[in-house]
């Protein structure tokens, strides 16, 4: 779940800012490391990613 959230956030970032390809690859490797990590860290990352996605959607619809 967290991985797909980060991937969708990275995809929307790439769509809005083509220069942030490096940032999206960094986010994807970060997500991979998190998925390997502890369950507590993973749940925290999931909530953080959902909050980032919500704030991104809010700023896009504004």
Phi and psi in radians as a Rosetta constraint file:
Dihedral C 1 N 2 CA 2 C 2 CIRCULARHARMONIC -1.091 0.35
Dihedral N 2 CA 2 C 2 N 3 CIRCULARHARMONIC -0.662 0.35
Dihedral C 2 N 3 CA 3 C 3 CIRCULARHARMONIC -1.126 0.35
Dihedral N 3 CA 3 C 3 N 4 CIRCULARHARMONIC -0.781 0.35
Dihedral C 3 N 4 CA 4 C 4 CIRCULARHARMONIC -1.161 0.35
Dihedral N 4 CA 4 C 4 N 5 CIRCULARHARMONIC -0.629 0.35
Dihedral C 4 N 5 CA 5 C 5 CIRCULARHARMONIC -1.089 0.35
Dihedral N 5 CA 5 C 5 N 6 CIRCULARHARMONIC -0.826 0.35
Dihedral C 5 N 6 CA 6 C 6 CIRCULARHARMONIC -1.127 0.35
Dihedral N 6 CA 6 C 6 N 7 CIRCULARHARMONIC -0.655 0.35
Dihedral C 6 N 7 CA 7 C 7 CIRCULARHARMONIC -1.130 0.35
Dihedral N 7 CA 7 C 7 N 8 CIRCULARHARMONIC -0.731 0.35
Dihedral C 7 N 8 CA 8 C 8 CIRCULARHARMONIC -1.179 0.35
Dihedral N 8 CA 8 C 8 N 9 CIRCULARHARMONIC -0.698 0.35
Dihedral C 8 N 9 CA 9 C 9 CIRCULARHARMONIC -1.097 0.35
Dihedral N 9 CA 9 C 9 N 10 CIRCULARHARMONIC -0.741 0.35
Dihedral C 9 N 10 CA 10 C 10 CIRCULARHARMONIC -1.132 0.35
Dihedral N 10 CA 10 C 10 N 11 CIRCULARHARMONIC -0.675 0.35
Dihedral C 10 N 11 CA 11 C 11 CIRCULARHARMONIC -1.117 0.35
Dihedral N 11 CA 11 C 11 N 12 CIRCULARHARMONIC -0.752 0.35
Dihedral C 11 N 12 CA 12 C 12 CIRCULARHARMONIC -1.173 0.35
Dihedral N 12 CA 12 C 12 N 13 CIRCULARHARMONIC -0.607 0.35
Dihedral C 12 N 13 CA 13 C 13 CIRCULARHARMONIC -1.122 0.35
Dihedral N 13 CA 13 C 13 N 14 CIRCULARHARMONIC -0.751 0.35
Dihedral C 13 N 14 CA 14 C 14 CIRCULARHARMONIC -1.130 0.35
Dihedral N 14 CA 14 C 14 N 15 CIRCULARHARMONIC -0.636 0.35
Dihedral C 14 N 15 CA 15 C 15 CIRCULARHARMONIC -1.156 0.35
Dihedral N 15 CA 15 C 15 N 16 CIRCULARHARMONIC -0.680 0.35
Dihedral C 15 N 16 CA 16 C 16 CIRCULARHARMONIC -1.475 0.35
Dihedral N 16 CA 16 C 16 N 17 CIRCULARHARMONIC -0.606 0.35
Dihedral C 16 N 17 CA 17 C 17 CIRCULARHARMONIC -2.249 0.35
Dihedral N 17 CA 17 C 17 N 18 CIRCULARHARMONIC 1.674 0.35
Dihedral C 17 N 18 CA 18 C 18 CIRCULARHARMONIC -1.063 0.35
Dihedral N 18 CA 18 C 18 N 19 CIRCULARHARMONIC -0.399 0.35
Dihedral C 18 N 19 CA 19 C 19 CIRCULARHARMONIC -1.331 0.35
Dihedral N 19 CA 19 C 19 N 20 CIRCULARHARMONIC -0.207 0.35
Dihedral C 19 N 20 CA 20 C 20 CIRCULARHARMONIC -1.592 0.35
Dihedral N 20 CA 20 C 20 N 21 CIRCULARHARMONIC 0.509 0.35
Dihedral C 20 N 21 CA 21 C 21 CIRCULARHARMONIC -1.087 0.35
Dihedral N 21 CA 21 C 21 N 22 CIRCULARHARMONIC -0.684 0.35
Dihedral C 21 N 22 CA 22 C 22 CIRCULARHARMONIC -1.104 0.35
Dihedral N 22 CA 22 C 22 N 23 CIRCULARHARMONIC -0.716 0.35
Dihedral C 22 N 23 CA 23 C 23 CIRCULARHARMONIC -1.104 0.35
Dihedral N 23 CA 23 C 23 N 24 CIRCULARHARMONIC -0.714 0.35
Dihedral C 23 N 24 CA 24 C 24 CIRCULARHARMONIC -1.189 0.35
Dihedral N 24 CA 24 C 24 N 25 CIRCULARHARMONIC -0.682 0.35
Dihedral C 24 N 25 CA 25 C 25 CIRCULARHARMONIC -1.168 0.35
Dihedral N 25 CA 25 C 25 N 26 CIRCULARHARMONIC -0.634 0.35
Dihedral C 25 N 26 CA 26 C 26 CIRCULARHARMONIC -1.103 0.35
Dihedral N 26 CA 26 C 26 N 27 CIRCULARHARMONIC -0.729 0.35
Dihedral C 26 N 27 CA 27 C 27 CIRCULARHARMONIC -1.143 0.35
Dihedral N 27 CA 27 C 27 N 28 CIRCULARHARMONIC -0.640 0.35
Dihedral C 27 N 28 CA 28 C 28 CIRCULARHARMONIC -1.207 0.35
Dihedral N 28 CA 28 C 28 N 29 CIRCULARHARMONIC -0.735 0.35
Dihedral C 28 N 29 CA 29 C 29 CIRCULARHARMONIC -1.162 0.35
Dihedral N 29 CA 29 C 29 N 30 CIRCULARHARMONIC -0.639 0.35
Dihedral C 29 N 30 CA 30 C 30 CIRCULARHARMONIC -1.074 0.35
Dihedral N 30 CA 30 C 30 N 31 CIRCULARHARMONIC -0.720 0.35
Dihedral C 30 N 31 CA 31 C 31 CIRCULARHARMONIC -1.157 0.35
Dihedral N 31 CA 31 C 31 N 32 CIRCULARHARMONIC -0.690 0.35
Dihedral C 31 N 32 CA 32 C 32 CIRCULARHARMONIC -1.099 0.35
Dihedral N 32 CA 32 C 32 N 33 CIRCULARHARMONIC -0.739 0.35
Dihedral C 32 N 33 CA 33 C 33 CIRCULARHARMONIC -1.134 0.35
Dihedral N 33 CA 33 C 33 N 34 CIRCULARHARMONIC -0.650 0.35
Dihedral C 33 N 34 CA 34 C 34 CIRCULARHARMONIC -1.162 0.35
Dihedral N 34 CA 34 C 34 N 35 CIRCULARHARMONIC -0.705 0.35
Dihedral C 34 N 35 CA 35 C 35 CIRCULARHARMONIC -1.082 0.35
Dihedral N 35 CA 35 C 35 N 36 CIRCULARHARMONIC -0.595 0.35
Dihedral C 35 N 36 CA 36 C 36 CIRCULARHARMONIC -1.285 0.35
Dihedral N 36 CA 36 C 36 N 37 CIRCULARHARMONIC -0.310 0.35
Dihedral C 36 N 37 CA 37 C 37 CIRCULARHARMONIC -1.408 0.35
Dihedral N 37 CA 37 C 37 N 38 CIRCULARHARMONIC -2.954 0.35
Dihedral C 37 N 38 CA 38 C 38 CIRCULARHARMONIC -1.144 0.35
Dihedral N 38 CA 38 C 38 N 39 CIRCULARHARMONIC 2.692 0.35
Dihedral C 38 N 39 CA 39 C 39 CIRCULARHARMONIC -1.135 0.35
Dihedral N 39 CA 39 C 39 N 40 CIRCULARHARMONIC -0.638 0.35
Dihedral C 39 N 40 CA 40 C 40 CIRCULARHARMONIC -1.103 0.35
Dihedral N 40 CA 40 C 40 N 41 CIRCULARHARMONIC -0.788 0.35
Dihedral C 40 N 41 CA 41 C 41 CIRCULARHARMONIC -1.091 0.35
Dihedral N 41 CA 41 C 41 N 42 CIRCULARHARMONIC -0.664 0.35
Dihedral C 41 N 42 CA 42 C 42 CIRCULARHARMONIC -1.148 0.35
Dihedral N 42 CA 42 C 42 N 43 CIRCULARHARMONIC -0.734 0.35
Dihedral C 42 N 43 CA 43 C 43 CIRCULARHARMONIC -1.167 0.35
Dihedral N 43 CA 43 C 43 N 44 CIRCULARHARMONIC -0.669 0.35
Dihedral C 43 N 44 CA 44 C 44 CIRCULARHARMONIC -1.115 0.35
Dihedral N 44 CA 44 C 44 N 45 CIRCULARHARMONIC -0.701 0.35
Dihedral C 44 N 45 CA 45 C 45 CIRCULARHARMONIC -1.159 0.35
Dihedral N 45 CA 45 C 45 N 46 CIRCULARHARMONIC -0.623 0.35
Dihedral C 45 N 46 CA 46 C 46 CIRCULARHARMONIC -1.121 0.35
Dihedral N 46 CA 46 C 46 N 47 CIRCULARHARMONIC -0.788 0.35
Dihedral C 46 N 47 CA 47 C 47 CIRCULARHARMONIC -1.156 0.35
Dihedral N 47 CA 47 C 47 N 48 CIRCULARHARMONIC -0.677 0.35
Dihedral C 47 N 48 CA 48 C 48 CIRCULARHARMONIC -1.123 0.35
Dihedral N 48 CA 48 C 48 N 49 CIRCULARHARMONIC -0.753 0.35
Dihedral C 48 N 49 CA 49 C 49 CIRCULARHARMONIC -1.150 0.35
Dihedral N 49 CA 49 C 49 N 50 CIRCULARHARMONIC -0.665 0.35
Dihedral C 49 N 50 CA 50 C 50 CIRCULARHARMONIC -1.177 0.35
Dihedral N 50 CA 50 C 50 N 51 CIRCULARHARMONIC -0.642 0.35
Dihedral C 50 N 51 CA 51 C 51 CIRCULARHARMONIC -1.151 0.35
Dihedral N 51 CA 51 C 51 N 52 CIRCULARHARMONIC -0.721 0.35
Dihedral C 51 N 52 CA 52 C 52 CIRCULARHARMONIC -1.095 0.35
Dihedral N 52 CA 52 C 52 N 53 CIRCULARHARMONIC -0.738 0.35
Dihedral C 52 N 53 CA 53 C 53 CIRCULARHARMONIC -1.133 0.35
Dihedral N 53 CA 53 C 53 N 54 CIRCULARHARMONIC -0.689 0.35
Dihedral C 53 N 54 CA 54 C 54 CIRCULARHARMONIC -1.135 0.35
Dihedral N 54 CA 54 C 54 N 55 CIRCULARHARMONIC -0.780 0.35
Dihedral C 54 N 55 CA 55 C 55 CIRCULARHARMONIC -1.162 0.35
Dihedral N 55 CA 55 C 55 N 56 CIRCULARHARMONIC -0.636 0.35
Dihedral C 55 N 56 CA 56 C 56 CIRCULARHARMONIC -1.118 0.35
Dihedral N 56 CA 56 C 56 N 57 CIRCULARHARMONIC -0.763 0.35
Dihedral C 56 N 57 CA 57 C 57 CIRCULARHARMONIC -1.118 0.35
Dihedral N 57 CA 57 C 57 N 58 CIRCULARHARMONIC -0.675 0.35
Dihedral C 57 N 58 CA 58 C 58 CIRCULARHARMONIC -1.107 0.35
Dihedral N 58 CA 58 C 58 N 59 CIRCULARHARMONIC -0.764 0.35
Dihedral C 58 N 59 CA 59 C 59 CIRCULARHARMONIC -1.240 0.35
Dihedral N 59 CA 59 C 59 N 60 CIRCULARHARMONIC -0.502 0.35
Dihedral C 59 N 60 CA 60 C 60 CIRCULARHARMONIC -1.301 0.35
Dihedral N 60 CA 60 C 60 N 61 CIRCULARHARMONIC -0.641 0.35
Dihedral C 60 N 61 CA 61 C 61 CIRCULARHARMONIC -1.381 0.35
Dihedral N 61 CA 61 C 61 N 62 CIRCULARHARMONIC -0.272 0.35
